[in-house]
Amino acid sequence: MAKSLQGASSDKVIHVKGFMACPVQKPDGTWTVEKRPYEEDIPDLGRAELTCNQCGWSTYPECKEWCRAWCGRPKSNKKSQE
């Protein structure tokens, strides 16, 4: 059983593999970013986005109006899809 960041849990699990940007300090004191692989299990809460499944906020989908992960996401434009 996996738990979300907000404590929601589910018997179904989504195994996620991806890459994350990690800051690394070089020997000369400067910084660079390395791409490193990661894997994690997140609960399958039946939500359309992996971010929403990982978060698990109880007021979904209303929380997308103020959620920082959703701020700046382009709104779907039905005219462009036709």
N, C-alpha and C positions, 0 to 999 in steps of 0.2 A: 504494500500500500504506500503510495507516494503522497506527500503533503505539499501544498502550494505555499507561496511566500506568506499568504494571509491565513494559513492554517486549514484551508479546505482540503479534504482528502478524497481519494477515489480508489476503488479496487483496480480500475483500468489504468494502465501506465503507458505513456508515450516515451520511447527512448530516443533522445535527441543527440545527434552528433553534429559538431560544427567547429568553427574557428573563432577565437577571440583575440583582440589586440591587447598585448601586454607590454607595459613600459619596462625597458631594461636599461640599466646604467652601464655604459661602456667603461673599460679600465681608465680612459682618459677623463672621466667625469661627465661626459656628455650623455644625453639620453637618446634612445631610439625606440621604435616599436617593433615587436616581433609578433608574427601570427602563430598562435599555438593551438593545437587541436584540443577539444574537450568533449566529454560525453556526460549526459545527465538524464535522469528519469524524472519526468514531470507528470502530475496527475492528468488524466483525460477527463475534463469536466464538461465535455460536449460543446465547447466554445469554438468559434470559427478560427480564432487566431492562437498560435502557440503562446504568444505573450500573455493573452488573457487566461489560458489554462495554467500557465506558470504562476500568475499573480493570484487568481482565485478570489478576487474581491466579491463580496456578497451582493452588491447592487448591480452586477452586470445585467444588461448592457448600458445602463444609465451612466456608469462610471467612466465610460469612454469620453463623455463630454468634458471632464476635468482631468483625466489621466495624462500624466506627462509623457507616457509612451505613445499616446495617440495624438498629442499636440503636434501640429506640423505635418501630420499625415494628409496626403491629398484626398479630398472628397471625391467619391466616384462620380464621374460625369457621364450620365446615360447617353447624352448626345454623341460623345466621342466613341461609345461602344457600338453604336448603330452603324 
